[in-house]
Amino acid sequence: MPGGKHILGKSNVRRVFGTAKVGDRGQIVIPKEAREMFGIQPGDTLLILGESDAGLIVSRPETLNDIADKLLNTVKNED
């Protein structure tokens, strides 16, 4: 496909949406199909997590809140 973009996999649960180049200002464009699938709109805030060996994770901040709630509830229930 043009521009080096490619879509692998057909699952709606996990998939590769393509590639993104980092621009001069350090910005990337999230592929349209990914934005549509996850309802990402201009002005939305996304959380960027990283691990040197594994790479980057881009997620909604609410996801971290959900995980933190589950973790804290697990710790609380163990007491």
PyMOL Python script that loads the backbone (N, CA, C, O; Angstrom):
from pymol import cmd

cmd.read_pdbstr("""\
ATOM      1  N   MET A   1       0.833  -1.178   0.000  1.00  0.00           N
ATOM      2  CA  MET A   1       0.000   0.000   0.000  1.00  0.00           C
ATOM      3  C   MET A   1       0.881   1.246   0.000  1.00  0.00           C
ATOM      4  O   MET A   1       2.032   1.177   0.430  1.00  0.00           O
ATOM      5  N   PRO A   2       0.373   2.370  -0.467  1.00  0.00           N
ATOM      6  CA  PRO A   2       1.167   3.581  -0.528  1.00  0.00           C
ATOM      7  C   PRO A   2       1.635   4.044   0.847  1.00  0.00           C
ATOM      8  O   PRO A   2       0.953   3.840   1.851  1.00  0.00           O
ATOM      9  N   GLY A   3       2.790   4.661   0.877  1.00  0.00           N
ATOM     10  CA  GLY A   3       3.304   5.246   2.108  1.00  0.00           C
ATOM     11  C   GLY A   3       3.754   4.231   3.138  1.00  0.00           C
ATOM     12  O   GLY A   3       3.982   4.603   4.290  1.00  0.00           O
ATOM     13  N   GLY A   4       3.892   2.968   2.776  1.00  0.00           N
ATOM     14  CA  GLY A   4       4.337   1.958   3.711  1.00  0.00           C
ATOM     15  C   GLY A   4       3.265   1.509   4.676  1.00  0.00           C
ATOM     16  O   GLY A   4       3.553   0.758   5.608  1.00  0.00           O
ATOM     17  N   LYS A   5       2.028   1.952   4.477  1.00  0.00           N
ATOM     18  CA  LYS A   5       0.961   1.559   5.388  1.00  0.00           C
ATOM     19  C   LYS A   5       0.463   0.166   5.010  1.00  0.00           C
ATOM     20  O   LYS A   5       0.375  -0.186   3.834  1.00  0.00           O
ATOM     21  N   HIS A   6       0.145  -0.601   6.023  1.00  0.00           N
ATOM     22  CA  HIS A   6      -0.405  -1.929   5.794  1.00  0.00           C
ATOM     23  C   HIS A   6      -1.262  -2.315   6.992  1.00  0.00           C
ATOM     24  O   HIS A   6      -1.008  -1.874   8.113  1.00  0.00           O
ATOM     25  N   ILE A   7      -2.244  -3.113   6.760  1.00  0.00           N
ATOM     26  CA  ILE A   7      -3.101  -3.583   7.846  1.00  0.00           C
ATOM     27  C   ILE A   7      -3.008  -5.099   7.872  1.00  0.00           C
ATOM     28  O   ILE A   7      -3.332  -5.771   6.893  1.00  0.00           O
ATOM     29  N   LEU A   8      -2.565  -5.627   8.997  1.00  0.00           N
ATOM     30  CA  LEU A   8      -2.425  -7.067   9.167  1.00  0.00           C
ATOM     31  C   LEU A   8      -3.456  -7.554  10.156  1.00  0.00           C
ATOM     32  O   LEU A   8      -3.770  -6.852  11.117  1.00  0.00           O
ATOM     33  N   GLY A   9      -3.976  -8.710   9.947  1.00  0.00           N
ATOM     34  CA  GLY A   9      -4.945  -9.280  10.872  1.00  0.00           C
ATOM     35  C   GLY A   9      -6.331  -8.734  10.614  1.00  0.00           C
ATOM     36  O   GLY A   9      -6.492  -7.629  10.097  1.00  0.00           O
ATOM     37  N   LYS A  10      -7.323  -9.511  10.974  1.00  0.00           N
ATOM     38  CA  LYS A  10      -8.700  -9.105  10.740  1.00  0.00           C
ATOM     39  C   LYS A  10      -9.518  -9.034  12.017  1.00  0.00           C
ATOM     40  O   LYS A  10     -10.680  -8.630  11.969  1.00  0.00           O
ATOM     41  N   SER A  11      -8.961  -9.406  13.143  1.00  0.00           N
ATOM     42  CA  SER A  11      -9.696  -9.418  14.392  1.00  0.00           C
ATOM     43  C   SER A  11     -10.023  -8.005  14.850  1.00  0.00           C
ATOM     44  O   SER A  11      -9.199  -7.101  14.712  1.00  0.00           O
ATOM     45  N   ASN A  12     -11.213  -7.810  15.390  1.00  0.00           N
ATOM     46  CA  ASN A  12     -11.575  -6.510  15.944  1.00  0.00           C
ATOM     47  C   ASN A  12     -11.083  -6.358  17.369  1.00  0.00           C
ATOM     48  O   ASN A  12     -11.217  -5.282  17.953  1.00  0.00           O
ATOM     49  N   VAL A  13     -10.518  -7.406  17.940  1.00  0.00           N
ATOM     50  CA  VAL A  13     -10.016  -7.349  19.304  1.00  0.00           C
ATOM     51  C   VAL A  13      -8.566  -6.877  19.307  1.00  0.00           C
ATOM     52  O   VAL A  13      -8.216  -5.958  20.047  1.00  0.00           O
ATOM     53  N   ARG A  14      -7.734  -7.487  18.500  1.00  0.00           N
ATOM     54  CA  ARG A  14      -6.322  -7.131  18.392  1.00  0.00           C
ATOM     55  C   ARG A  14      -5.978  -7.039  16.925  1.00  0.00           C
ATOM     56  O   ARG A  14      -6.338  -7.909  16.132  1.00  0.00           O
ATOM     57  N   ARG A  15      -5.277  -5.978  16.572  1.00  0.00           N
ATOM     58  CA  ARG A  15      -4.869  -5.862  15.176  1.00  0.00           C
ATOM     59  C   ARG A  15      -3.747  -4.859  15.025  1.00  0.00           C
ATOM     60  O   ARG A  15      -3.490  -4.052  15.919  1.00  0.00           O
ATOM     61  N   VAL A  16      -3.098  -4.917  13.911  1.00  0.00           N
ATOM     62  CA  VAL A  16      -2.078  -3.950  13.542  1.00  0.00           C
ATOM     63  C   VAL A  16      -2.742  -3.000  12.561  1.00  0.00           C
ATOM     64  O   VAL A  16      -3.312  -3.439  11.563  1.00  0.00           O
ATOM     65  N   PHE A  17      -2.675  -1.711  12.833  1.00  0.00           N
ATOM     66  CA  PHE A  17      -3.348  -0.722  11.992  1.00  0.00           C
ATOM     67  C   PHE A  17      -2.440  -0.143  10.925  1.00  0.00           C
ATOM     68  O   PHE A  17      -2.932   0.461   9.971  1.00  0.00           O
ATOM     69  N   GLY A  18      -1.152  -0.303  11.051  1.00  0.00           N
ATOM     70  CA  GLY A  18      -0.234   0.232  10.066  1.00  0.00           C
ATOM     71  C   GLY A  18       0.969   0.862  10.728  1.00  0.00           C
ATOM     72  O   GLY A  18       1.330   0.522  11.855  1.00  0.00           O
ATOM     73  N   THR A  19       1.578   1.775  10.020  1.00  0.00           N
ATOM     74  CA  THR A  19       2.761   2.442  10.526  1.00  0.00           C
ATOM     75  C   THR A  19       2.501   3.940  10.618  1.00  0.00           C
ATOM     76  O   THR A  19       1.569   4.460  10.005  1.00  0.00           O
ATOM     77  N   ALA A  20       3.334   4.622  11.387  1.00  0.00           N
ATOM     78  CA  ALA A  20       3.226   6.076  11.511  1.00  0.00           C
ATOM     79  C   ALA A  20       4.638   6.644  11.574  1.00  0.00           C
ATOM     80  O   ALA A  20       5.488   6.137  12.305  1.00  0.00           O
ATOM     81  N   LYS A  21       4.877   7.686  10.812  1.00  0.00           N
ATOM     82  CA  LYS A  21       6.172   8.360  10.854  1.00  0.00           C
ATOM     83  C   LYS A  21       6.111   9.490  11.872  1.00  0.00           C
ATOM     84  O   LYS A  21       5.083  10.149  12.029  1.00  0.00           O
ATOM     85  N   VAL A  22       7.229   9.703  12.559  1.00  0.00           N
ATOM     86  CA  VAL A  22       7.337  10.804  13.505  1.00  0.00           C
ATOM     87  C   VAL A  22       7.746  12.045  12.710  1.00  0.00           C
ATOM     88  O   VAL A  22       8.751  12.039  11.998  1.00  0.00           O
ATOM     89  N   GLY A  23       6.951  13.107  12.842  1.00  0.00           N
ATOM     90  CA  GLY A  23       7.225  14.343  12.127  1.00  0.00           C
ATOM     91  C   GLY A  23       8.299  15.174  12.810  1.00  0.00           C
ATOM     92  O   GLY A  23       8.804  14.807  13.871  1.00  0.00           O
ATOM     93  N   ASP A  24       8.641  16.299  12.190  1.00  0.00           N
ATOM     94  CA  ASP A  24       9.681  17.183  12.711  1.00  0.00           C
ATOM     95  C   ASP A  24       9.388  17.674  14.121  1.00  0.00           C
ATOM     96  O   ASP A  24      10.310  17.944  14.890  1.00  0.00           O
ATOM     97  N   ARG A  25       8.113  17.790  14.463  1.00  0.00           N
ATOM     98  CA  ARG A  25       7.724  18.279  15.787  1.00  0.00           C
ATOM     99  C   ARG A  25       7.484  17.131  16.769  1.00  0.00           C
ATOM    100  O   ARG A  25       6.955  17.354  17.858  1.00  0.00           O
ATOM    101  N   GLY A  26       7.868  15.908  16.397  1.00  0.00           N
ATOM    102  CA  GLY A  26       7.723  14.762  17.281  1.00  0.00           C
ATOM    103  C   GLY A  26       6.318  14.199  17.318  1.00  0.00           C
ATOM    104  O   GLY A  26       5.989  13.427  18.219  1.00  0.00           O
ATOM    105  N   GLN A  27       5.481  14.566  16.362  1.00  0.00           N
ATOM    106  CA  GLN A  27       4.097  14.117  16.347  1.00  0.00           C
ATOM    107  C   GLN A  27       3.918  12.932  15.403  1.00  0.00           C
ATOM    108  O   GLN A  27       4.645  12.777  14.422  1.00  0.00           O
ATOM    109  N   ILE A  28       2.933  12.105  15.728  1.00  0.00           N
ATOM    110  CA  ILE A  28       2.546  11.009  14.842  1.00  0.00           C
ATOM    111  C   ILE A  28       1.055  11.142  14.542  1.00  0.00           C
ATOM    112  O   ILE A  28       0.311  11.780  15.287  1.00  0.00           O
ATOM    113  N   VAL A  29       0.639  10.536  13.448  1.00  0.00           N
ATOM    114  CA  VAL A  29      -0.777  10.488  13.112  1.00  0.00           C
ATOM    115  C   VAL A  29      -1.268   9.078  13.392  1.00  0.00           C
ATOM    116  O   VAL A  29      -0.718   8.109  12.869  1.00  0.00           O
ATOM    117  N   ILE A  30      -2.292   8.964  14.208  1.00  0.00           N
ATOM    118  CA  ILE A  30      -2.901   7.669  14.482  1.00  0.00           C
ATOM    119  C   ILE A  30      -3.735   7.303  13.266  1.00  0.00           C
ATOM    120  O   ILE A  30      -4.557   8.111  12.833  1.00  0.00           O
ATOM    121  N   PRO A  31      -3.555   6.122  12.702  1.00  0.00           N
ATOM    122  CA  PRO A  31      -4.308   5.747  11.503  1.00  0.00           C
ATOM    123  C   PRO A  31      -5.824   5.911  11.692  1.00  0.00           C
ATOM    124  O   PRO A  31      -6.363   5.649  12.768  1.00  0.00           O
ATOM    125  N   LYS A  32      -6.482   6.343  10.640  1.00  0.00           N
ATOM    126  CA  LYS A  32      -7.912   6.642  10.672  1.00  0.00           C
ATOM    127  C   LYS A  32      -8.731   5.473  11.194  1.00  0.00           C
ATOM    128  O   LYS A  32      -9.632   5.661  12.012  1.00  0.00           O
ATOM    129  N   GLU A  33      -8.426   4.268  10.727  1.00  0.00           N
ATOM    130  CA  GLU A  33      -9.189   3.089  11.160  1.00  0.00           C
ATOM    131  C   GLU A  33      -9.088   2.887  12.668  1.00  0.00           C
ATOM    132  O   GLU A  33     -10.068   2.507  13.309  1.00  0.00           O
ATOM    133  N   ALA A  34      -7.910   3.138  13.238  1.00  0.00           N
ATOM    134  CA  ALA A  34      -7.729   3.007  14.692  1.00  0.00           C
ATOM    135  C   ALA A  34      -8.517   4.091  15.419  1.00  0.00           C
ATOM    136  O   ALA A  34      -9.172   3.812  16.423  1.00  0.00           O
ATOM    137  N   ARG A  35      -8.458   5.335  14.915  1.00  0.00           N
ATOM    138  CA  ARG A  35      -9.216   6.425  15.546  1.00  0.00           C
ATOM    139  C   ARG A  35     -10.703   6.120  15.534  1.00  0.00           C
ATOM    140  O   ARG A  35     -11.393   6.348  16.528  1.00  0.00           O
ATOM    141  N   GLU A  36     -11.203   5.602  14.410  1.00  0.00           N
ATOM    142  CA  GLU A  36     -12.627   5.278  14.320  1.00  0.00           C
ATOM    143  C   GLU A  36     -12.998   4.135  15.255  1.00  0.00           C
ATOM    144  O   GLU A  36     -14.016   4.203  15.944  1.00  0.00           O
ATOM    145  N   MET A  37     -12.179   3.083  15.286  1.00  0.00           N
ATOM    146  CA  MET A  37     -12.469   1.912  16.111  1.00  0.00           C
ATOM    147  C   MET A  37     -12.521   2.269  17.593  1.00  0.00           C
ATOM    148  O   MET A  37     -13.353   1.746  18.334  1.00  0.00           O
ATOM    149  N   PHE A  38     -11.613   3.177  18.030  1.00  0.00           N
ATOM    150  CA  PHE A  38     -11.527   3.520  19.440  1.00  0.00           C
ATOM    151  C   PHE A  38     -12.190   4.843  19.780  1.00  0.00           C
ATOM    152  O   PHE A  38     -12.117   5.302  20.920  1.00  0.00           O
ATOM    153  N   GLY A  39     -12.832   5.453  18.805  1.00  0.00           N
ATOM    154  CA  GLY A  39     -13.556   6.697  19.053  1.00  0.00           C
ATOM    155  C   GLY A  39     -12.658   7.848  19.465  1.00  0.00           C
ATOM    156  O   GLY A  39     -13.055   8.681  20.278  1.00  0.00           O
ATOM    157  N   ILE A  40     -11.456   7.907  18.917  1.00  0.00           N
ATOM    158  CA  ILE A  40     -10.517   8.969  19.251  1.00  0.00           C
ATOM    159  C   ILE A  40     -10.844  10.197  18.404  1.00  0.00           C
ATOM    160  O   ILE A  40     -10.896  10.135  17.176  1.00  0.00           O
ATOM    161  N   GLN A  41     -11.060  11.312  19.095  1.00  0.00           N
ATOM    162  CA  GLN A  41     -11.432  12.566  18.448  1.00  0.00           C
ATOM    163  C   GLN A  41     -10.342  13.614  18.672  1.00  0.00           C
ATOM    164  O   GLN A  41      -9.571  13.506  19.625  1.00  0.00           O
ATOM    165  N   PRO A  42     -10.269  14.632  17.799  1.00  0.00           N
ATOM    166  CA  PRO A  42      -9.315  15.728  18.042  1.00  0.00           C
ATOM    167  C   PRO A  42      -9.539  16.328  19.432  1.00  0.00           C
ATOM    168  O   PRO A  42     -10.678  16.556  19.841  1.00  0.00           O
ATOM    169  N   GLY A  43      -8.465  16.575  20.141  1.00  0.00           N
ATOM    170  CA  GLY A  43      -8.544  17.139  21.487  1.00  0.00           C
ATOM    171  C   GLY A  43      -8.578  16.101  22.595  1.00  0.00           C
ATOM    172  O   GLY A  43      -8.417  16.452  23.764  1.00  0.00           O
ATOM    173  N   ASP A  44      -8.785  14.827  22.259  1.00  0.00           N
ATOM    174  CA  ASP A  44      -8.765  13.773  23.269  1.00  0.00           C
ATOM    175  C   ASP A  44      -7.367  13.662  23.873  1.00  0.00           C
ATOM    176  O   ASP A  44      -6.368  13.934  23.207  1.00  0.00           O
ATOM    177  N   THR A  45      -7.310  13.262  25.136  1.00  0.00           N
ATOM    178  CA  THR A  45      -6.035  13.033  25.812  1.00  0.00           C
ATOM    179  C   THR A  45      -5.752  11.544  25.812  1.00  0.00           C
ATOM    180  O   THR A  45      -6.618  10.734  26.142  1.00  0.00           O
ATOM    181  N   LEU A  46      -4.533  11.193  25.440  1.00  0.00           N
ATOM    182  CA  LEU A  46      -4.113   9.794  25.441  1.00  0.00           C
ATOM    183  C   LEU A  46      -2.920   9.643  26.377  1.00  0.00           C
ATOM    184  O   LEU A  46      -2.095  10.549  26.498  1.00  0.00           O
ATOM    185  N   LEU A  47      -2.839   8.505  27.028  1.00  0.00           N
ATOM    186  CA  LEU A  47      -1.757   8.183  27.948  1.00  0.00           C
ATOM    187  C   LEU A  47      -0.689   7.411  27.175  1.00  0.00           C
ATOM    188  O   LEU A  47      -1.000   6.460  26.458  1.00  0.00           O
ATOM    189  N   ILE A  48       0.567   7.824  27.325  1.00  0.00           N
ATOM    190  CA  ILE A  48       1.682   7.151  26.661  1.00  0.00           C
ATOM    191  C   ILE A  48       2.548   6.504  27.735  1.00  0.00           C
ATOM    192  O   ILE A  48       3.114   7.193  28.584  1.00  0.00           O
ATOM    193  N   LEU A  49       2.648   5.185  27.694  1.00  0.00           N
ATOM    194  CA  LEU A  49       3.485   4.435  28.631  1.00  0.00           C
ATOM    195  C   LEU A  49       4.615   3.797  27.844  1.00  0.00           C
ATOM    196  O   LEU A  49       4.456   3.504  26.659  1.00  0.00           O
ATOM    197  N   GLY A  50       5.741   3.580  28.478  1.00  0.00           N
ATOM    198  CA  GLY A  50       6.847   2.965  27.776  1.00  0.00           C
ATOM    199  C   GLY A  50       7.696   2.085  28.654  1.00  0.00           C
ATOM    200  O   GLY A  50       7.799   2.286  29.864  1.00  0.00           O
ATOM    201  N   GLU A  51       8.297   1.112  28.021  1.00  0.00           N
ATOM    202  CA  GLU A  51       9.243   0.201  28.673  1.00  0.00           C
ATOM    203  C   GLU A  51      10.343  -0.035  27.654  1.00  0.00           C
ATOM    204  O   GLU A  51      10.064  -0.379  26.505  1.00  0.00           O
ATOM    205  N   SER A  52      11.580   0.145  28.060  1.00  0.00           N
ATOM    206  CA  SER A  52      12.685   0.161  27.095  1.00  0.00           C
ATOM    207  C   SER A  52      12.770  -1.091  26.223  1.00  0.00           C
ATOM    208  O   SER A  52      13.141  -0.991  25.053  1.00  0.00           O
ATOM    209  N   ASP A  53      12.443  -2.250  26.752  1.00  0.00           N
ATOM    210  CA  ASP A  53      12.528  -3.479  25.956  1.00  0.00           C
ATOM    211  C   ASP A  53      11.245  -3.760  25.164  1.00  0.00           C
ATOM    212  O   ASP A  53      11.305  -4.319  24.068  1.00  0.00           O
ATOM    213  N   ALA A  54      10.088  -3.376  25.711  1.00  0.00           N
ATOM    214  CA  ALA A  54       8.814  -3.735  25.089  1.00  0.00           C
ATOM    215  C   ALA A  54       8.285  -2.665  24.143  1.00  0.00           C
ATOM    216  O   ALA A  54       7.585  -2.993  23.186  1.00  0.00           O
ATOM    217  N   GLY A  55       8.598  -1.401  24.384  1.00  0.00           N
ATOM    218  CA  GLY A  55       8.116  -0.341  23.505  1.00  0.00           C
ATOM    219  C   GLY A  55       7.082   0.540  24.176  1.00  0.00           C
ATOM    220  O   GLY A  55       7.067   0.689  25.398  1.00  0.00           O
ATOM    221  N   LEU A  56       6.215   1.122  23.356  1.00  0.00           N
ATOM    222  CA  LEU A  56       5.224   2.085  23.828  1.00  0.00           C
ATOM    223  C   LEU A  56       3.824   1.498  23.844  1.00  0.00           C
ATOM    224  O   LEU A  56       3.490   0.612  23.058  1.00  0.00           O
ATOM    225  N   ILE A  57       3.026   2.006  24.746  1.00  0.00           N
ATOM    226  CA  ILE A  57       1.598   1.699  24.800  1.00  0.00           C
ATOM    227  C   ILE A  57       0.867   3.028  24.770  1.00  0.00           C
ATOM    228  O   ILE A  57       1.189   3.941  25.531  1.00  0.00           O
ATOM    229  N   VAL A  58      -0.108   3.134  23.900  1.00  0.00           N
ATOM    230  CA  VAL A  58      -0.954   4.322  23.826  1.00  0.00           C
ATOM    231  C   VAL A  58      -2.338   3.899  24.273  1.00  0.00           C
ATOM    232  O   VAL A  58      -2.908   2.956  23.723  1.00  0.00           O
ATOM    233  N   SER A  59      -2.883   4.587  25.265  1.00  0.00           N
ATOM    234  CA  SER A  59      -4.169   4.204  25.825  1.00  0.00           C
ATOM    235  C   SER A  59      -4.900   5.436  26.329  1.00  0.00           C
ATOM    236  O   SER A  59      -4.329   6.523  26.415  1.00  0.00           O
ATOM    237  N   ARG A  60      -6.141   5.254  26.654  1.00  0.00           N
ATOM    238  CA  ARG A  60      -6.904   6.312  27.303  1.00  0.00           C
ATOM    239  C   ARG A  60      -6.522   6.330  28.784  1.00  0.00           C
ATOM    240  O   ARG A  60      -6.317   5.269  29.372  1.00  0.00           O
ATOM    241  N   PRO A  61      -6.424   7.501  29.392  1.00  0.00           N
ATOM    242  CA  PRO A  61      -6.064   7.567  30.821  1.00  0.00           C
ATOM    243  C   PRO A  61      -7.036   6.796  31.704  1.00  0.00           C
ATOM    244  O   PRO A  61      -6.642   6.271  32.746  1.00  0.00           O
ATOM    245  N   GLU A  62      -8.297   6.723  31.303  1.00  0.00           N
ATOM    246  CA  GLU A  62      -9.297   5.998  32.104  1.00  0.00           C
ATOM    247  C   GLU A  62      -8.917   4.528  32.275  1.00  0.00           C
ATOM    248  O   GLU A  62      -9.262   3.907  33.281  1.00  0.00           O
ATOM    249  N   THR A  63      -8.211   3.976  31.300  1.00  0.00           N
ATOM    250  CA  THR A  63      -7.795   2.574  31.386  1.00  0.00           C
ATOM    251  C   THR A  63      -6.887   2.364  32.578  1.00  0.00           C
ATOM    252  O   THR A  63      -7.011   1.365  33.287  1.00  0.00           O
ATOM    253  N   LEU A  64      -5.974   3.298  32.807  1.00  0.00           N
ATOM    254  CA  LEU A  64      -5.077   3.193  33.953  1.00  0.00           C
ATOM    255  C   LEU A  64      -5.861   3.304  35.251  1.00  0.00           C
ATOM    256  O   LEU A  64      -5.561   2.606  36.219  1.00  0.00           O
ATOM    257  N   ASN A  65      -6.866   4.179  35.278  1.00  0.00           N
ATOM    258  CA  ASN A  65      -7.709   4.296  36.472  1.00  0.00           C
ATOM    259  C   ASN A  65      -8.417   2.981  36.762  1.00  0.00           C
ATOM    260  O   ASN A  65      -8.491   2.554  37.915  1.00  0.00           O
ATOM    261  N   ASP A  66      -8.941   2.333  35.716  1.00  0.00           N
ATOM    262  CA  ASP A  66      -9.628   1.056  35.889  1.00  0.00           C
ATOM    263  C   ASP A  66      -8.682  -0.005  36.443  1.00  0.00           C
ATOM    264  O   ASP A  66      -9.040  -0.762  37.346  1.00  0.00           O
ATOM    265  N   ILE A  67      -7.477  -0.047  35.892  1.00  0.00           N
ATOM    266  CA  ILE A  67      -6.486  -1.031  36.363  1.00  0.00           C
ATOM    267  C   ILE A  67      -6.091  -0.728  37.806  1.00  0.00           C
ATOM    268  O   ILE A  67      -5.976  -1.642  38.622  1.00  0.00           O
ATOM    269  N   ALA A  68      -5.882   0.548  38.126  1.00  0.00           N
ATOM    270  CA  ALA A  68      -5.522   0.932  39.497  1.00  0.00           C
ATOM    271  C   ALA A  68      -6.639   0.565  40.473  1.00  0.00           C
ATOM    272  O   ALA A  68      -6.365   0.068  41.565  1.00  0.00           O
ATOM    273  N   ASP A  69      -7.900   0.806  40.087  1.00  0.00           N
ATOM    274  CA  ASP A  69      -9.028   0.432  40.944  1.00  0.00           C
ATOM    275  C   ASP A  69      -9.044  -1.065  41.212  1.00  0.00           C
ATOM    276  O   ASP A  69      -9.236  -1.489  42.351  1.00  0.00           O
ATOM    277  N   LYS A  70      -8.842  -1.870  40.172  1.00  0.00           N
ATOM    278  CA  LYS A  70      -8.838  -3.326  40.332  1.00  0.00           C
ATOM    279  C   LYS A  70      -7.702  -3.758  41.250  1.00  0.00           C
ATOM    280  O   LYS A  70      -7.888  -4.610  42.119  1.00  0.00           O
ATOM    281  N   LEU A  71      -6.521  -3.166  41.055  1.00  0.00           N
ATOM    282  CA  LEU A  71      -5.368  -3.504  41.888  1.00  0.00           C
ATOM    283  C   LEU A  71      -5.623  -3.130  43.340  1.00  0.00           C
ATOM    284  O   LEU A  71      -5.367  -3.927  44.242  1.00  0.00           O
ATOM    285  N   LEU A  72      -6.124  -1.926  43.570  1.00  0.00           N
ATOM    286  CA  LEU A  72      -6.384  -1.479  44.939  1.00  0.00           C
ATOM    287  C   LEU A  72      -7.490  -2.296  45.594  1.00  0.00           C
ATOM    288  O   LEU A  72      -7.418  -2.581  46.790  1.00  0.00           O
ATOM    289  N   ASN A  73      -8.508  -2.677  44.834  1.00  0.00           N
ATOM    290  CA  ASN A  73      -9.566  -3.528  45.385  1.00  0.00           C
ATOM    291  C   ASN A  73      -9.032  -4.907  45.748  1.00  0.00           C
ATOM    292  O   ASN A  73      -9.444  -5.488  46.752  1.00  0.00           O
ATOM    293  N   THR A  74      -8.123  -5.430  44.942  1.00  0.00           N
ATOM    294  CA  THR A  74      -7.519  -6.732  45.236  1.00  0.00           C
ATOM    295  C   THR A  74      -6.716  -6.656  46.521  1.00  0.00           C
ATOM    296  O   THR A  74      -6.820  -7.540  47.371  1.00  0.00           O
ATOM    297  N   VAL A  75      -5.913  -5.604  46.670  1.00  0.00           N
ATOM    298  CA  VAL A  75      -5.113  -5.422  47.893  1.00  0.00           C
ATOM    299  C   VAL A  75      -6.038  -5.248  49.088  1.00  0.00           C
ATOM    300  O   VAL A  75      -5.800  -5.837  50.143  1.00  0.00           O
ATOM    301  N   LYS A  76      -7.086  -4.451  48.941  1.00  0.00           N
ATOM    302  CA  LYS A  76      -8.022  -4.196  50.036  1.00  0.00           C
ATOM    303  C   LYS A  76      -8.723  -5.495  50.461  1.00  0.00           C
ATOM    304  O   LYS A  76      -8.910  -5.737  51.654  1.00  0.00           O
ATOM    305  N   ASN A  77      -9.105  -6.324  49.491  1.00  0.00           N
ATOM    306  CA  ASN A  77      -9.803  -7.570  49.791  1.00  0.00           C
ATOM    307  C   ASN A  77      -8.904  -8.600  50.442  1.00  0.00           C
ATOM    308  O   ASN A  77      -9.391  -9.503  51.122  1.00  0.00           O
ATOM    309  N   GLU A  78      -7.587  -8.481  50.245  1.00  0.00           N
ATOM    310  CA  GLU A  78      -6.650  -9.414  50.865  1.00  0.00           C
ATOM    311  C   GLU A  78      -6.430  -9.107  52.350  1.00  0.00           C
ATOM    312  O   GLU A  78      -5.970  -9.968  53.100  1.00  0.00           O
ATOM    313  N   ASP A  79      -6.755  -7.896  52.768  1.00  0.00           N
ATOM    314  CA  ASP A  79      -6.536  -7.507  54.175  1.00  0.00           C
ATOM    315  C   ASP A  79      -7.531  -8.110  55.112  1.00  0.00           C
ATOM    316  O   ASP A  79      -7.467  -7.870  56.318  1.00  0.00           O
TER     317      ASP A  79
END
""", "prot")
cmd.dss("prot")
cmd.show_as("cartoon", "prot")
cmd.util.cbc("prot")
cmd.orient("prot")
